[in-house]
Amino acid sequence: MSANVPLAVLFDLDGTLIDTAPEFVAIGLQLRRAAGLPDIAPEAIRSSVSDGAVGMVATALDMATTDPAFEQWRQRFLDDYEKGLGQHSEPYPGVCALVSTLASVGIKWGVVTNKLSRFAHPLMEIMAFDPPADIIITPDDVSHPKPHPESLILACDRLNCPPDRTVFVGDHLRDIEAGNAAGCATIAAAYGYLAEGESAAAWGANAIADSSLALSQLIENQLQ
């Protein structure tokens, strides 16, 4: 294995490793109906997935985060999501084969996400990657979530892998900022949950993958 081959590959979760948007869209539309609002285009909710529950609830209900009822709706969103966790989510095409390939050549893999542990760990178990991730880092493990590099530095430390031999893949500017600040090679997942009009080319990643299959090929090329 040459010196420039990565020793670990880390992934953001939502919009990078797993397509969770169908679940969030379904819940967002349910909330609108419960609030007596008409349906909106699913893509409107999908594009807000990277903004977390706050962004999705604000979009789904056309509600300001300062609204006195906002927190109640946010909690309902999270509870509904937890109840049906994983029912409509699935790994992006090619990523299951990719992580199996990584493991077969001795490269560790894992997840560094801003998704809370109560959701991230069960979801990863449901998805049944083979082999399972060597590490999963969530905001519960650090003081500062992405875009701060702490979570990536922690992942590299626990994997005993230097950041400059680690690749981090993410579908949001904060992922690339965190990866770059940690000293990792970064790949922008342009197929993920980008806002309307947003371009992954502006994030400063070392490479861009326009699809999950292209991502798999890009990483596998680095193993040769």
N, C-alpha and C positions, 0 to 999 in steps of 0.2 A: 504494500500500500504506500503510495507516494506521500510526501510530506504535506501536500496541499489537499489531500483527501480529508473530508470532515470526520471527526470522531463521534459527533453527536448531531442530530437534527431535531430541532424543537419547533413546535407548531402552535400558533394561536388556535383556538377551538372553533368558535362560531364563525362561519364564513370562510374558513381556511381548511380545517380538517373535516368538519361535519357541517352539513347543510341543515341548520336548525330553523331556518326562516319559516317553513310551512307551519310549524307549531306556533310560532309567535304571531303569524298572520291570523291563524284560526282564533287564538285567544284575543287578539286585538279586535277582530270583528265581533266576537262574543261580547266584549266590553261595550262596544258601540251599541249593539242591540239592547244590552241591559240598561244603557243610559238613554235609550230612546232615540238614537241617532241612526241615520241611514248608512248603509254600507259604503265603503270607499274602495278605491282600487288597491288590491293586495300589495302592489309594488310600493305604495306609499309607506306601508308598515315595514315591508322588507328592507327598504333603504335606510330605515332608522334602527335596525337591529344592532349595529355597532355602537349605538348610543345607550345601550342597556335598557333596563326596565323604565327608567325615567324618560328616555327619549321615545320609546315605543308607546308608552301610555299617553304622553303629551301629543304624539302624532295621532294615535288611534282615537283619542277623545277630543282632539282640538282644544286641549286644556292647558293653561299656563301652570307651570310647576308651583307657582305661588297661590294657586287656588286652594282654599281651605279643604276641599274634598280630594285633592290630588293624592295625598298619602294613602287614603283609604282605597282608592282605585289602584294605586301601585301595589299595595299589599294583596289585593284581590288578584291582580295580574300574576304576581309571584306564586301565590297559593294555587291558582289554576294551572300554572305552568308545572309546578312540582307534582301535582296530581297526575298529569298526563305525560310526564317526562319521557321523551324518547319515542313516543308513539308515531310521530310524523317526521322524525329526523333520520338521516342516514349519512354515512361517510360519502364524501365526494368520490366520483369515479376515479379509480386507480390508486387511491391513497392506502387502501388495505394491502394491496399488493406491494406498494412502495415500502411500508413499514416492515413487511415480512422480508423484503429484499435487504433492507438496512440491517435487520437483525441477523440475517444469514451471513453477512460479511463482517459482523462484529461491531456494527455502528449502533450506538444507543439512540433511543428516540423518546420524546416526551412532549408534554403540553405545558405551555405557559399562558395562562388566560386571566382575564379580569372577571371571569365568571366565578361566583362564590362556590366554595367547596360543596355545599349542600346540593348544588345542581351539577357541578362539573364531574365529581367522582362517580355518582350514580349513572350519569349519562355515558361516561366512558366505559363503565361496566356493561351497560345495555348494548353498546355498539360492538362489544366483543372483538376488539382488534387482537390479532394473533401474530406475534406475542403482544401482551398488553404493554402500555407505556411504561418505560423505566422510571419515569417521574412525572408528577402532575403538580404544578405550582399554581396556586390561586391567590387572590388578595388576602385570604386568611393566613397565608404563610409569611407575609411581608408587611412592612410599615407603609410602603409606597408602591401602588400598582403602576402598571404601564400608563404613561410613557416613561416613567422612571425606570432605570435599568436594574433596580434591585432584584426583581423577580427572575430575570435572566441570569444575573450573576449568581444568585442562589442556586438556580437549576444547574449551572455549569459546575459550581462547587460540589453539589451533592452527587453529580455524575462523575466527578473527578476528571473533568474535561475542560481544558482552557478555552476561553471565549473565542480566541482566534482560530480554533479548530472546530467551532460550532456554527451551524447554519440555523437561522431563525426565520420562519415564514409567517407572514401575517397579512391581513386584508385591511389594515387601517394605518393611517399615518403614525399613530402612537406606537404601533408594533414596530415599525421601521425605526422610529426615533429611539425606542428602548433598545432594540437590537444593535443599532449603530453605537449608541452610548456605552453599551456593555462590551463592545469590541467584537461582536459576532459578524459573520457574513449574513446579509439579509436578502430575502426574496419577497417581493410584493405580490400577494395573491390578488391579481386584478379581477379575478372571477368572483370575488367575495361581495360583501355588502357595502359597496361604495355608494355615497350619496349622489344624487343626480348631478351630472356635470363634473364630478370629481375624477381626477386622473391619477392613477397610481404612479405615473411617470414623474410626478412632482414630489414624491416622498423621499427620494435620495437613496433608494435601495440599490444593492449591488446588481440585482437582476429582477426581471418581471416575468410572471407566469400568467398568461391570459386564460388558462384553463387548468383544472387539476391534473389532467393528463399531461399537459405541457410541463407542469410542475414536477411530476414524476420523472419525466424524461430529463428535465434540467438537472435534477438531483442525481439521477442514475448516471448521467454523463460525467458527473464529478467523481464517481467511484471508479472510473476506468483509468 
